[in-house]
Structure formats: structure tokens, C-alpha cells
Amino acid sequence: MSRKLILLAILAVVGTAELLVMVVFYYLGIRAGWLESLVDTAVLIAISAPLLHLVLLRSDRAVRENRELARAYQSLKGLYNLADALKEATTEQDVLDNTMQQVRKFPGVQAGWVSLREGETGFRLAAAYGLPPALEVPGAFEGECLCRRKLLAGELDRTTNILECERLRQAKGDTRGLRLHASIPLWIGNRVIGVMNLVGPEKGLFGDKDLEILYSVGNQVAVALERTHLLHQMENIVEERTAALTAEIAERQQSEEKFRKVLRNIHEVVYSIKVTEIATGGSVELVSDQVRDILGYEPDEFLRDSTLWFRILHPEDVPSVIESTNQIVSNKRPGIRVYRLRHKTTGEYLWLEDSVSPEFDDSGNLSAIFGVARDISERKQAEEKLRESEGHYRSLFENMLNGFAYCRMLFDDGQPQDFIYLSVNQAFERLTGLKDVAGKKVSEVIPGIRESAPDLFELYGRVARTGVPEQCEIYLEALKMWFTISVYCPRQDHFVAVFDVITDRKRAEEALRTSEGKYRQIVETSNEGIWMLDPDGKTIFANRQMAQMLGYSEEELSRLSLFDLTYDSDLADARARMERLRMGEAVQRDLRYRRKDGSELWALASSAPVFDAAGKNAGMLGMLSDITERKRLEKQFRQAQKMEAVGQLAGGVAHDFNNLLGVIIGYSELVEESLKPDDPLRPKIEEIKKAGERGASLTRQLLAFSRQQVLEPKILNLNSVVADVQKMLQRLISEDIELITNCQPNLALVKVDRGQIEQVIMNLAVNARDAMPNGGKLRIETANVDLDDFYARQHAPMVPGSFVMLVITDTGMGMDAETQTHIFEPFFTTKEQGKGTGLGLATVYGIVKQSGGYVWVYSELGQGTIFKIYLPQVQGEAEKEKPSIGPDKLVKETETILLVEDEEALRKMTHELLEQSGYTVLEASDGLEALEIAWQHKGPIHLLLTDVVMPRMSGPALAKPAAALHPELKVLYMSGYTGYSYVSQGLVSSESELLQKPFTRDTLLRKIREVLGV
């Protein structure tokens, strides 16, 4: 038989597919040398044609089932992953690629495309998948179609179910039997920017739930497209990909080299195993190069060792692989095995999905296995994550603390009238107390809510219509509850409300607002300064009183820190105080701050640390009371105490010193009288007497300072004193000093010792002269003044009242504040040594205070000094001066004097002076002895000359019984202290006669004559 006849016979038997295989086998056989001719190949193919046909048929079925399973998985995965995929897309091409990749996973979808609007009526094909050849021809998508007309008319506002496609119906060429599709609007708000068509072979491809999801998919795709700017690339990429795949398939069918190339360029591992029994394995005939990329093995390793596959199989998967293989063999049709193989390098087990097609011989025994294995590790991981995610979201939905309600809005003439609960979670029922609401209208569940909460209906209706999410807080009168609600739109006319009940929070907020209002009112009306600082000392809050205390506005104070208001000398203490507060220690103490005008603010500050919710230091809170006035009074009081203490000390010293000086002066006078005028001892005795008198002068100054000197106060006009002193001052001050007097007419009267006031003026004038070595002006003024409570409080311990003011002002060098605090202290002087005793101003202070007045000094360096003396006004008439008894009137007398003095030396000296003057002297060392002498003396006793303070019985205590024994008795007291002290202590009356120690003989005799009335 000729070869042509053989070929014809073969062609009559075999089909196109077998012929293709025959050509491939012939080509391979001739190259390998095991086929001699095409006839041999044809005979071989003719013999094995039925078997080959069966293999191809079963392989097609397996592939189809595998495709359906894959599409089901891809559809599920696409629904959940589309949102994430679109979020990652940065270009239009990415969006469309991701969209096509996900929607092709939907069951039954064989093709799809996306058309986008351009201008008002234009469209372009932006993306396509699986188009049949009839739609791949140029112009296939030009012109109108049903979807575009609906879109332009505004009717494409829902996802349609399967419709007959005008383009597929009118297409010329191969449509692969596709005619039906679903139209998905790509919408944003109320604007549709395009349409996505998904093509399938039969009706009912999508259910209602699928359409709801696809409607949301359209919104997601449209939103993603709006973010991109790169257009016109999807169609070219898809067409290029399709053309490349078609070319590869054609090349694979034409040559083994192209077939190998295809194997190298696909991700799956293609293998073929020739076996006789499934238990004994077989020889591996083919393994594609992808096994290297997936498992790390070279294809030759499997070709050399057919058991390698079983050795790297996961032990746990061996039973399932054997079982699935047995089922595939017993069923004699393709199947799928899923198992894990160990990677050669990493040792990691990878998940593989193996599509297996078994081949059997004529006896029904397994002869070969052909498989395609693909790495599904990522899919397995995704499935696991998906299961976890589904469980998580389901658990979240059922167990979330927030209420969840999925509802459909009902409109009437465009206005929201009611809504239906489609689905709610458990939290909805728990929070609202509403049960079994699914499928019911809200007007049935909560009667009257439409009328009581119109804002809620407007909110839900607006979101359901526009798709723009909103949130709010609202009170529902029907439920007596406050809610916080977040609303979004999953599809047109639907909304989801996620809410929480905040009634307790609202009540707490209202209570907090009420409480805050009360506390704010307390803070703002408090007389205390309230100051809150952060850990660095910066002002967080200060109330109005705090700002006023410091002289700032509240806004100005908010920009300042503690250290801005602290004196430089106090900064170290302020920082240490802040550190103690940061450590949690409360602090209370008197603090000094600098006001805006630079003056001092003293405050009693109670400071406590403030901590946040985490226990971390958040600063400090201070309560401050203004004690500036108290501090000033304390300072004045301390100064007064100091002056009083020094005065007491000075008075005590002067008292004891006076007794000694009295003896010195008295005996020096006695000795001097006994000496002849030319006696050489007379000058020495005179020096002794002068020293005693100088000592007496010093003690008088000390007594003046301590207000213990003997005064002879009289009512007088201070202007007359100034006039008399003015003449002496002209000689006392230098010629380059101008003396100015300004005395107020009708000056009120005062009761003072004229000589002492003269001494005050003289001392202040001398002090002013020394302060003006280069000349200047000395001004003396008098005036009537009335001091009120405010002035008295500012100048404690002054009291309000009417005073005569004596002002002495100089234009000298002035004094600083520190010097002013010491000027009235005895022996304090700023003059050079030997040029001042430091008793001048101390004497002024003592005389003024003893006269019931006050003295204040005002001075600044380089600005001169002002002394202001305030003497109380008195009523009455000015007294005339009594003429003093001169020495020529002192004659010897014969009266009897009872002398009482506890100091023996002074008593004996006085006794001798009195006897030389002719007096009869009865001498006693204390009051009891004097009383006994008065009792025993039968004659008259004209005068009791007694010390005030003595042991056993004082002078005043002696005077009363002595006067009872001798009614003619007159009393003259002697003391080194002022009579004022004894009057204030109740020892003597203000009318008593008092002789201050030390005294001279003339002073003693003159005072005795005054008391006796001679």
C-alpha cells in the first residue's frame, strides 16, 4: 500500500487534534531516530487515537472543574481583597488591572470590560477581560449601546442583572456564545462616570446579594479612578497580553521549542510520570523548569530519582495524597490533589495544588500520570487569613459594644418618611432595649419617633440619598436617651448606623459643666490669687485676683513664668521650690514677687503639685494671699521692738551711771568750794566736774532715746519754738546753706517740753548741715494735718487723728534704704570716727516718742532727706514760762529734809550738800527706815527727798504714810528714769515733782525751793 493511501486512511480515522499530535510525534520521532517515516507515525497515532481522544476528553473535564473551583475561590477572594487592592493602586492602569483581576473571579464570568465617559456624550473602552474575537476587532465598541444610553439618560443608577448585550448580538465574527452581561455603574455620589460589564453565558448569574455587593464595587472602583491621572493604558496592556498568549499557544502547537518556552514561562510545574502500578511508582518522563523556582530542585533530579517526590512529601499529607490519587484512578477522570512539599534549600514546606490526569492501558491499568502543580502557599495563607478575618469580623459584629443597624430608607416625594431595620446586632438590643426589630419599620418599633426626632430622619435620609457619611450626637425623647451616631451609606437609599448610648456621659458632662461653673465662679471671685504652672514654671492659668495682685492683665500674665516674676536674688530658691513640688512635696511659705511696676508683692503661698491621670507631674497649683501690708507692718513692728529693747538697755545703763555721775559731780563741787581761788588743785577738780557733766549729757541723750528722761511738758505754739531756734540755727549752719521757714498761721497747740523740742530741731539741723558739705537748702515747715485710717495703716503704729506736723527738709546727699533702717539706733553714725556720737537722731526719736508723737524719714541717695514729725494737737491756751530762780536767790535755809537714798555714796554726798546749805537732814537708806525716822521725829519735816525705786519700800509707797505723820510734808522724787515711765507704771502721779539724776548742787537747791514754794 502506498504511503498516500495510508495517510488518507489515517486522516479518515483521526481528528484534527490527533493529527496535530501526530505531526508533533513525527517531528520528535524522526529527530530521535525511533520513527522512520510519517507513515510509521500515522500508524502509531491511528492505533492510539481512541486512547488519546479519551485522555484529552478527561483532561478537558478536569480542567473545567478545576476552573470552576478556582473561579469560586477567586470570586470570594476578590470581594474581600478588592478594597485593599484599590487602596494600593496609584494609577488608573493599576485600578483597572486590579478590578479586572478581582471581578474575573466571580462565578460564571467569562469576559468583562469597563467603559469610561469622556466629555458629555463620549466613551472609551478603558479595560477588558476575555473578550471574544468578535469584540476584539477595530470599531467593535464604537457607537451606542444599551448601557451607554441608560448611562447618559441617568437611568443606570442600579446594578442590572443579566441582560442581552447589543454589541455581542450585533458583532460579526466569533462571540464564543457570549450574549448576556450585568451592567455595574461606576458612581460617585450622584454622578456616574462609567460602566463595567461582566459577561456570562446564562441568565441568573448574579443574585440580589451579589448585585448589592457589585453596586458597592462600582462605587469603590469609581472612587479609585478619581484618584488617578494616568489613562488609556488598560486596553493596550490587555490586548498585548492576549496577543502574546495567542502567539505563545500557536508556537507551542508548532514546535517543541516553543512548547518548552511556554513551559519555562508559566508558573506551574508540568510533569509526566510513566507507571504500571500506583504503589510501585514509575519513571518520571517530564518535569518543567519551574520546579527549580518553586522547590529549588533541578528537573534532572526528579528524572534520575522517581522516589524523590515521595521523600519530600509532608508526612501528614501522605494519607490524603494516596486517597485522592486512588479516587482519581478509580474514577478514571482528572482530579486535584493538595499537599505540601519540602523546599530543597530552606526546608520550608510549600503548599501545591496538583491537577492530575491519569492514563490507562487497554486492560484498564494505570499507565501514566500527567499533572500540573502550582504553588498555592500564598493562597493558603490568604485563605487562612480570610477565615480568620471572617471569624474576626463576624465576632466583632456580634460582640461589638457599639450598636449596629442596617436599614433601608423610605422616601415620600423625596422626603424621608420612615425606615426599615434590615439587620441589627446584639449590642443594638442591649443598648436600646428593643427586641426583634429586623424587618420592621421604625415607626412600628418606636411610635412617634418621626415627630419627636425630625433631625434624625433628616440625617439618615441625607446620608442614604447622597452617600456622604455623617456623625452626630442626638437626644431621642422617645427613648429618653442620648446617642452618638456614625452613619454611612452602603448602597443607594440604604444606611448603616453605628451608635453608642452616651446618656450617662451627657449627664456627667452636664454635672461637670455645673460644677465647673461653680468652681470657676469661686475662682474668679476669690480674694485669693490662684495660679497654675506647668512643670517648667510657665503660667497655665491665673485668675483675675492673681493678675491684679501682680499688676498685669490676665492675658499678659499667661505669657509669663514664675521666674519672670521672681527677683534675681530669689531665683535659686524658686528653682529649689519647683523641684520640691515636682517631687510631690507641698510647700507653704511667705514669698516675694516682682509686680509689673517693679514694686514688691509679698504673698503667703500654699503650693501643691498637680499630677495627670498617669501619675506624672503636670505642674503645680498655688493659692496666694497678699501679705505685703502685713510684711510692712511686721518690719515696722520689728524695728519698733528693736528700738524699744535698745532703749530699755540704754535706760538701765543710764540709771546706774547717773548715780555714779551724781557722786562725781557733787563731790567735785564740794571740793571746789573748799579750795582757795589760787589753789593748784582747783583746775583739776574743774576738769573732773566737766567730765562728770559730759557724762551726764550722754546719759540724758540715752534717756531721751529710751524716753526715760524727765520732761516738763507745756502747752505751746510750735511756731514760736521755730522762731526762737531760727536765730541760733543761722549761727550753727554754714553760710552756703540757705535756711527757709514756712510756718502755717493759726497753728494748733501741742503739749511738749520746749527745751526738748528745741533739741530736736537743733539735732536735725546739724544732721542736715553735715549732709550738705557743698551747701544747699534747709527748709523748716509747720502745718496742721488730719491723718485718716488709711494713712495710719500705711504708717503703723500711728493712729488716726489731728496732728501738728513739723517738717525739716535738706537737699543733701540722702540715704539708701539700708541706712534708713538704722539711723534712729543709738551710736549708729555714718560720719568719720570722732566726728559724731551717733546719739543725735536717737535723741530726736526718743524725745518725739516720749512726747506722744511720731517721726518718719523719706530719703533717696542724691535726692536729699525729709524728716516729718507729728505731734498730737491739744486744746487750751499756751502757758507762759515761769522765771527760774537764779543763784543769787539761793540762801541758807533751816527746813528739815528727810533724805531717802539706797545708794550710800550718793546719799552721803547729797546729805553733805544739803547741810552746807543750812538744811537739817534726816538720812535713811530705804523706805522702812525712813518711815521709822518720821514716826520718831517730833518736830516738823518739811520735805521728803526720796529715790523712786528702792528695796523693801519704794519712794511713792513711803510718801503716803509719811504725809500722814507730818501733814506739812512736801515730796520731791529723785530718779535716773523719766517720770513718764513711773506714771505709765502707776508708781507716781503726773502731778508729782521729779528731779532727774545726776544733778548739780544748784539744780538740787533750786528744785527744793520750787517744791517748798519759796
BELQUI-V91677 format. One line per field, one symbol per residue. burial: 1 if it has 9 or more other ideal C-beta (glycine too) atoms within 8 Angstrom, else 0. Layout:
burial=???
This chain:
burial=000001101100010011111101111110000010001111111100101110110110111011011011111111111100110010111111111111111101111111111000001011111111111110011000111111100001001011101011001000100111111111110001111111110000110001111111111111111001000011101110010000011111000001101111010111111010010011010011011101101010110001011001110011011001111110001111111111100000011111111111000001111110111100110110010010000000100100111110111000010111110110111011000010011110110011001001111111111010010001010100111111101101011111111110010000000000000000100100111110101010011011101101010111011110110001100110110111000010011111100000111111111100000010111111111110111001101101100111011011111110111111111111001000000100110110111011011111111111111001110111110111011001100010101011001111111101111111111111111100011111111110100011000101000111111111010110001100111101000000000111111111111110111010100001111111111100010000000000010000111111110001101111111010101101111011111100100011111111010011110110111001001111111111111110001100011111111110111111111100
